[in-house]
Amino acid sequence: MALPPRAPATRRATATTFTALAVLITLGLPGPAHADGDDPSAPPGSVTTSPPPDVDANSPGLKLADGATLAPAKVLDIKSVVEDLGGEERREDTNSDVSFALQAEVLFPKDSSKLNPDSQSRIQAIADEIKAQHATTVRVFGFTDNLGSYAHGLTLSKKRAEQVHDRLAAALGSAESGITFEVRGYSEDYPIADNTSEQGRRKNRRVEVTFPRGAADGNNA
């Protein structure tokens, strides 16, 4: 039975948001199998106008064995991703963490670890979110593309992470004293895009700031 074609994606003017919610109820029955790397025929949550298939209510495969019970419902992680149109800033929210990824070009001059003036407002916004979440642990990690030597990238990514940490600490003020920072540089390790194109390399040159969600999230629920 063929499904209708997918509707084209809508480009938003300022940001794109992806939210995934999965609720799994285990019956002890095998689900549909997909080959590794293959996508389902339609994305989760898609709407189809095709009539439902006929189901035999008396089929033995739909009945629980004697003495069997349903497993408890399990809610999987919810993940929301917001990225500005140019891809310069990306925010990911899960049930447990908040993560910001800022492209190096919006923070530093080329091949430099000196923050530019425009970086202040972006880092201040992250500091405000850290305060709102009452975070006590903040990870600041730097990354580069694969151009140049690995050793140079390691030094540059660490210095950039340290600079963002210093600016964050200043923006947090007295709240900084109760926060443990982890500051690291990873050079070209852990790319998030293809390094064979400049567009991909630009995404890989980044600083990520990650911290756990705190009491503020529960208060706003």
Rosetta blueprint (number, residue, H / E / L):
1 M L
2 A L
3 L L
4 P L
5 P L
6 R L
7 A L
8 P L
9 A L
10 T L
11 R L
12 R L
13 A L
14 T L
15 A E
16 T E
17 T E
18 F E
19 T E
20 A E
21 L L
22 A L
23 V E
24 L E
25 I L
26 T L
27 L L
28 G L
29 L L
30 P L
31 G L
32 P L
33 A L
34 H L
35 A L
36 D L
37 G L
38 D L
39 D L
40 P L
41 S L
42 A L
43 P L
44 P L
45 G L
46 S L
47 V L
48 T L
49 T L
50 S L
51 P L
52 P L
53 P L
54 D L
55 V L
56 D L
57 A L
58 N L
59 S L
60 P H
61 G H
62 L H
63 K L
64 L L
65 A L
66 D L
67 G L
68 A L
69 T L
70 L L
71 A L
72 P L
73 A L
74 K E
75 V E
76 L L
77 D L
78 I L
79 K E
80 S E
81 V E
82 V E
83 E E
84 D E
85 L L
86 G L
87 G L
88 E L
89 E E
90 R E
91 R E
92 E E
93 D E
94 T L
95 N L
96 S L
97 D E
98 V E
99 S E
100 F E
101 A E
102 L E
103 Q E
104 A H
105 E H
106 V H
107 L L
108 F L
109 P L
110 K L
111 D L
112 S L
113 S L
114 K L
115 L L
116 N L
117 P L
118 D L
119 S H
120 Q H
121 S H
122 R H
123 I H
124 Q H
125 A H
126 I H
127 A H
128 D H
129 E H
130 I H
131 K H
132 A H
133 Q L
134 H L
135 A L
136 T L
137 T E
138 V E
139 R E
140 V E
141 F E
142 G E
143 F E
144 T L
145 D L
146 N L
147 L L
148 G L
149 S L
150 Y H
151 A H
152 H H
153 G H
154 L H
155 T H
156 L H
157 S H
158 K H
159 K H
160 R H
161 A H
162 E H
163 Q H
164 V H
165 H H
166 D H
167 R H
168 L H
169 A H
170 A H
171 A H
172 L H
173 G H
174 S H
175 A H
176 E H
177 S H
178 G H
179 I L
180 T E
181 F E
182 E E
183 V E
184 R E
185 G E
186 Y L
187 S L
188 E L
189 D L
190 Y L
191 P L
192 I L
193 A L
194 D L
195 N L
196 T L
197 S L
198 E H
199 Q H
200 G H
201 R H
202 R H
203 K H
204 N H
205 R L
206 R E
207 V E
208 E E
209 V E
210 T E
211 F E
212 P E
213 R L
214 G L
215 A H
216 A H
217 D H
218 G H
219 N H
220 N L
221 A L
